[in-house]
Amino acid sequence: MSRSILLSAFALSASLSASADPLLEMMRSVSKDGPIYAYEMTYSGEGVIATGKIDPSQPEGNRIVLYTPEMSELSEEFKEGVQEMDAESDGDIWCADFAEMVPDNAEATSQDEVSVTYGFTPVAEADADKTEKKMMKKMNGTVTLDKADGAVLAFSMTLPKPYKPAIVAKINRFQMDASCSRAPDGRTYVASFDFDIAGSAMMQEFDETISRQITKLLDPVG
């Protein structure tokens, strides 16, 4: 066999071994384009359970309408959280965003008739700082994809053991779980989001658990 044929065979072998999983490629091709929806949400955190409506088409500061409790019953800290959520509620509720944190070398760990679940070390988002990028390398991630179109059905990140991002800081527990549902147009949105973190920083302990659930997707508003 000639040297050129050997080199060509080696190049082909390398190309095939490096090729991405077809389902992962489908995941990356899923579009977020489509209508913007208003929705009803339940938020749990800081000892408060709040319900309300979010309309991303409204001007910032007027996007959230609380059903319960009354705004006057909330602490100043919780009110600040509502204001931050209002500012961030731009209608981007789509699970396709998780795709950028899934590397090409993600490995299938289980499957059923309709979906495949992959395990991986998450990739930091483009705007992540150095601390976030280092922490991502310590995480375990999973993503569940629909076999039919590559849509994200669930996503999670877990810190398997305590991690010290700095001399004066330690994260003892980190868990993030998102599950997705189908919008009328076929895209998957974050129907539930649970976040749990505990640790210490500057000799101060912190322990936070929050949960957000879109209880009802309303009519498109844009």
Sine and cosine of phi, psi and omega as CSV:
sin_phi,cos_phi,sin_psi,cos_psi,sin_omega,cos_omega
0.00,0.00,0.73,-0.68,-0.06,-1.00
-0.95,0.30,0.34,-0.94,-0.01,-1.00
-0.88,0.48,-0.63,0.78,-0.03,-1.00
-0.91,0.41,-0.60,0.80,0.02,-1.00
-0.93,0.36,-0.64,0.77,0.04,-1.00
-0.88,0.48,-0.70,0.72,0.00,-1.00
-0.90,0.43,-0.64,0.77,0.00,-1.00
-0.91,0.41,-0.65,0.76,0.02,-1.00
-0.90,0.43,-0.65,0.76,0.01,-1.00
-0.90,0.43,-0.69,0.72,0.00,-1.00
-0.89,0.46,-0.66,0.76,0.01,-1.00
-0.91,0.42,-0.68,0.73,0.02,-1.00
-0.88,0.48,-0.69,0.72,0.01,-1.00
-0.90,0.44,-0.63,0.78,-0.01,-1.00
-0.91,0.42,-0.68,0.73,-0.01,-1.00
-0.92,0.39,-0.64,0.77,-0.03,-1.00
-0.94,0.34,-0.44,0.90,-0.04,-1.00
-1.00,-0.05,-0.10,1.00,-0.06,-1.00
-0.92,0.40,0.56,-0.83,-0.04,-1.00
-0.98,0.22,0.44,-0.90,0.10,-0.99
-0.87,0.49,0.75,-0.66,-0.02,-1.00
-0.82,0.57,-0.59,0.81,-0.01,-1.00
-0.95,0.33,-0.59,0.81,0.08,-1.00
-0.91,0.42,-0.60,0.80,0.06,-1.00
-0.90,0.43,-0.63,0.77,0.05,-1.00
-0.89,0.46,-0.66,0.75,0.02,-1.00
-0.83,0.55,-0.69,0.72,-0.05,-1.00
-0.95,0.32,-0.33,0.94,-0.02,-1.00
-1.00,-0.03,-0.11,0.99,0.00,-1.00
-0.90,0.43,0.77,-0.63,-0.03,-1.00
-1.00,-0.02,0.57,-0.82,0.10,-0.99
-1.00,-0.08,-0.07,1.00,-0.06,-1.00
-0.90,0.44,0.67,-0.74,0.02,-1.00
0.39,-0.92,-0.10,-1.00,-0.03,-1.00
-0.92,0.38,0.39,-0.92,0.10,-0.99
-0.99,-0.11,0.73,-0.68,-0.05,-1.00
-0.95,-0.32,0.56,-0.83,0.27,-0.96
-1.00,0.07,0.35,-0.94,-0.03,-1.00
-0.38,-0.93,0.36,-0.93,0.11,-0.99
-0.98,-0.19,0.61,-0.79,-0.11,-0.99
-0.67,-0.74,0.50,-0.87,0.19,-0.98
-0.90,-0.44,0.77,-0.64,-0.01,-1.00
-0.87,-0.50,0.76,-0.65,0.04,-1.00
-0.83,-0.56,0.78,-0.63,0.02,-1.00
0.13,-0.99,0.46,-0.89,0.03,-1.00
0.84,0.54,0.53,0.85,0.02,-1.00
0.97,0.24,0.20,0.98,-0.03,-1.00
-0.84,-0.54,0.65,-0.76,0.17,-0.99
-0.91,-0.42,0.89,-0.45,-0.06,-1.00
-0.87,-0.50,0.58,-0.81,0.07,-1.00
-0.82,-0.58,0.47,-0.88,0.00,-1.00
-0.04,-1.00,-0.07,-1.00,0.01,-1.00
-0.88,-0.47,0.65,-0.76,0.05,-1.00
-0.86,-0.50,0.81,-0.59,0.01,-1.00
-0.85,-0.53,0.99,-0.15,-0.06,-1.00
-0.90,0.43,-0.25,0.97,-0.02,-1.00
-0.98,0.21,-0.23,0.97,-0.02,-1.00
-0.99,0.15,0.36,-0.93,0.03,-1.00
-0.89,0.45,0.49,-0.87,0.03,-1.00
-0.82,0.57,0.73,-0.68,-0.06,-1.00
0.98,-0.21,-0.27,0.96,-0.01,-1.00
-0.82,-0.57,0.28,0.96,-0.09,-1.00
-0.99,0.12,-0.43,0.90,-0.06,-1.00
-0.95,-0.30,0.78,-0.62,0.13,-0.99
-0.89,-0.45,0.91,-0.41,-0.01,-1.00
-0.98,0.22,0.72,-0.69,0.15,-0.99
-1.00,0.01,-0.80,0.61,0.03,-1.00
-0.58,-0.82,0.55,-0.84,-0.21,0.98
-0.98,0.20,-0.07,-1.00,0.10,-1.00
-0.93,0.38,0.57,-0.82,0.00,-1.00
-0.83,0.56,-0.57,0.82,-0.02,-1.00
-0.92,0.40,-0.32,0.95,-0.02,-1.00
-1.00,0.05,-0.14,0.99,-0.08,-1.00
-1.00,0.03,0.48,-0.88,0.08,-1.00
-0.95,0.31,0.30,-0.95,0.01,-1.00
-0.89,0.46,-0.60,0.80,0.01,-1.00
-0.90,0.43,-0.66,0.75,0.00,-1.00
-0.93,0.36,-0.61,0.79,0.05,-1.00
-0.87,0.49,-0.63,0.78,0.04,-1.00
-0.90,0.44,-0.60,0.80,0.05,-1.00
-0.90,0.43,-0.63,0.78,0.05,-1.00
-0.90,0.44,-0.66,0.75,0.01,-1.00
-0.90,0.43,-0.64,0.77,0.03,-1.00
-0.91,0.42,-0.67,0.74,0.02,-1.00
-0.90,0.44,-0.63,0.78,0.02,-1.00
-0.86,0.51,-0.71,0.70,-0.03,-1.00
-0.91,0.42,-0.54,0.84,-0.06,-1.00
-1.00,0.04,-0.17,0.99,-0.09,-1.00
-0.99,0.12,0.99,0.16,-0.03,-1.00
-0.98,-0.20,0.12,0.99,0.02,-1.00
1.00,-0.10,-0.06,1.00,0.01,-1.00
-1.00,0.07,1.00,0.04,-0.04,-1.00
-0.91,-0.41,0.32,0.95,-0.22,-0.97
-1.00,-0.01,0.69,-0.73,-0.03,-1.00
-0.94,0.33,-0.25,0.97,0.05,-1.00
-0.87,0.49,-0.38,0.93,0.02,-1.00
-0.88,0.47,-0.47,0.88,-0.04,-1.00
-0.93,0.37,-0.32,0.95,-0.07,-1.00
-0.85,0.53,-0.57,0.82,-0.06,-1.00
-0.93,0.36,-0.24,0.97,0.04,-1.00
-0.99,-0.11,0.03,1.00,0.00,-1.00
-0.98,-0.21,0.89,-0.46,-0.01,-1.00
-0.97,0.23,0.28,-0.96,0.01,-1.00
-0.92,0.40,-0.39,0.92,-0.04,-1.00
-1.00,-0.03,0.27,0.96,0.09,-1.00
-0.85,0.53,0.64,-0.77,-0.06,-1.00
-0.92,-0.40,0.71,-0.70,0.05,-1.00
-0.91,0.42,0.77,-0.64,-0.03,-1.00
-0.92,-0.39,-0.42,0.91,0.03,-1.00
-0.29,-0.96,0.29,-0.96,0.05,-1.00
-0.37,-0.93,0.33,-0.94,0.13,-0.99
-0.72,-0.70,-0.33,-0.95,-0.10,-1.00
-0.92,0.40,-0.46,0.89,-0.12,-0.99
-0.89,-0.45,-0.22,0.97,-0.12,-0.99
-0.56,-0.83,0.29,-0.96,0.08,-1.00
-0.77,-0.63,0.69,-0.72,0.05,-1.00
-0.94,-0.33,0.72,-0.69,-0.03,-1.00
-0.90,-0.43,0.49,-0.87,0.12,-0.99
-0.90,-0.44,0.50,-0.87,-0.09,-1.00
-0.15,-0.99,0.17,-0.99,0.22,-0.98
-1.00,-0.09,0.87,-0.49,-0.10,-1.00
-0.87,0.50,0.53,-0.85,0.09,-1.00
-1.00,-0.07,0.74,-0.67,0.01,-1.00
-0.91,0.41,0.55,-0.83,0.05,-1.00
-0.91,0.41,0.37,-0.93,-0.11,-0.99
-0.85,0.53,-0.55,0.83,-0.06,-1.00
-1.00,-0.10,0.20,0.98,-0.01,-1.00
-0.93,0.36,0.57,-0.82,0.05,-1.00
-1.00,0.07,0.01,-1.00,-0.07,-1.00
-0.88,0.48,-0.64,0.77,-0.02,-1.00
-0.89,0.45,-0.70,0.71,0.01,-1.00
-0.90,0.44,-0.64,0.77,-0.01,-1.00
-0.90,0.44,-0.66,0.75,0.03,-1.00
-0.91,0.42,-0.66,0.76,-0.02,-1.00
-0.92,0.39,-0.61,0.80,0.01,-1.00
-0.84,0.55,-0.58,0.82,-0.03,-1.00
-0.92,0.39,-0.28,0.96,0.01,-1.00
-1.00,-0.07,-0.11,0.99,-0.11,-0.99
-1.00,0.03,0.39,-0.92,0.22,-0.97
-0.94,-0.35,0.75,-0.66,0.00,-1.00
-0.86,-0.51,0.44,-0.90,0.13,-0.99
-0.67,-0.74,0.53,-0.85,0.11,-0.99
-0.64,-0.77,0.66,-0.76,0.05,-1.00
-0.93,-0.38,0.80,-0.60,-0.07,-1.00
-0.89,-0.46,0.58,-0.82,0.08,-1.00
-0.96,0.27,0.79,-0.61,-0.01,-1.00
-0.89,0.46,-0.47,0.88,-0.11,-0.99
-0.95,0.31,-0.65,0.76,-0.10,-0.99
-0.66,-0.75,0.02,1.00,0.02,-1.00
0.99,0.17,0.13,0.99,-0.01,-1.00
-0.92,0.40,0.61,-0.80,0.04,-1.00
-0.96,0.27,0.81,-0.59,0.02,-1.00
-0.97,-0.26,-0.40,0.92,0.02,-1.00
-0.30,-0.96,0.45,-0.90,0.00,-1.00
-0.50,-0.87,0.62,-0.79,0.04,-1.00
-0.53,-0.85,0.43,-0.90,0.13,-0.99
-0.66,-0.75,0.71,-0.70,-0.04,-1.00
-0.71,-0.70,0.65,-0.76,0.14,-0.99
-1.00,-0.05,0.94,-0.34,-0.12,-0.99
-0.94,0.34,-0.40,0.92,0.04,-1.00
-0.49,-0.87,0.36,-0.93,-0.03,-1.00
-0.80,0.59,0.53,-0.85,-0.07,-1.00
-0.66,-0.75,0.68,-0.74,0.02,-1.00
-0.96,-0.29,0.98,-0.17,0.03,-1.00
-0.95,0.30,-0.31,0.95,0.01,-1.00
-0.41,-0.91,0.24,-0.97,-0.02,-1.00
-0.86,0.52,-0.60,0.80,-0.09,-1.00
-0.98,-0.19,0.28,0.96,-0.02,-1.00
-0.63,-0.77,0.54,-0.84,0.04,-1.00
-0.51,-0.86,0.71,-0.70,0.07,-1.00
-0.95,-0.30,0.91,-0.42,-0.03,-1.00
-1.00,0.04,-0.50,0.87,-0.07,-1.00
-0.52,-0.85,0.72,-0.70,0.07,-1.00
-0.53,-0.85,0.83,-0.56,0.04,-1.00
-0.56,-0.83,0.79,-0.62,0.06,-1.00
-0.75,-0.66,0.79,-0.61,-0.02,-1.00
-0.73,-0.69,0.74,-0.67,0.07,-1.00
-0.77,-0.64,0.70,-0.72,0.11,-0.99
-0.86,-0.51,0.54,-0.84,-0.17,-0.99
-0.88,-0.48,0.48,-0.88,0.08,-1.00
-0.78,-0.62,0.30,-0.96,-0.01,-1.00
-1.00,0.06,0.74,-0.67,0.17,-0.99
-0.99,0.17,0.27,-0.96,0.01,-1.00
-0.83,0.56,-0.46,0.89,-0.02,-1.00
-1.00,0.05,0.03,1.00,0.08,-1.00
0.98,-0.20,-0.33,0.94,0.03,-1.00
-0.94,0.34,0.43,-0.90,0.06,-1.00
-0.98,-0.18,0.70,-0.71,0.00,-1.00
-0.88,-0.48,0.31,-0.95,-0.03,-1.00
-0.97,0.24,0.99,-0.14,-0.02,-1.00
-0.98,0.22,-0.57,0.82,0.06,-1.00
-0.62,-0.79,0.60,-0.80,-0.03,-1.00
-0.65,-0.76,0.86,-0.50,0.00,-1.00
-0.85,-0.53,0.74,-0.67,-0.06,-1.00
-0.72,-0.69,0.75,-0.66,-0.05,-1.00
-0.67,-0.74,0.84,-0.54,-0.01,-1.00
-0.59,-0.80,0.60,-0.80,0.04,-1.00
-0.50,-0.87,0.53,-0.85,0.01,-1.00
0.17,-0.99,-0.49,-0.87,0.01,-1.00
-0.52,-0.86,0.45,-0.89,0.04,-1.00
-0.46,-0.89,0.76,-0.65,0.00,-1.00
0.80,0.61,0.67,0.75,0.04,-1.00
0.91,0.42,0.33,0.94,0.07,-1.00
-0.90,-0.44,0.78,-0.62,0.02,-1.00
-0.98,0.19,0.57,-0.82,0.12,-0.99
-0.68,-0.74,0.54,-0.84,-0.02,-1.00
-0.45,-0.90,0.93,-0.38,-0.09,-1.00
-0.71,-0.70,0.74,-0.68,0.08,-1.00
-0.75,-0.66,0.84,-0.54,0.02,-1.00
-0.77,-0.64,0.43,-0.90,0.02,-1.00
-0.61,-0.79,0.73,-0.69,0.07,-1.00
-0.81,-0.59,0.74,-0.67,0.02,-1.00
-0.74,-0.67,0.81,-0.59,0.15,-0.99
-0.99,0.13,0.96,-0.27,-0.10,-0.99
-0.99,0.12,-0.39,0.92,0.01,-1.00
-0.39,-0.92,0.83,-0.56,0.10,-1.00
-1.00,0.07,0.84,-0.55,-0.07,-1.00
-1.00,-0.07,-0.17,-0.99,-0.03,-1.00
-0.92,0.38,0.46,-0.89,0.06,-1.00
-0.86,0.52,0.59,-0.81,0.00,-1.00
-0.85,-0.52,0.06,1.00,0.01,-1.00
-0.08,-1.00,0.00,0.00,0.00,0.00
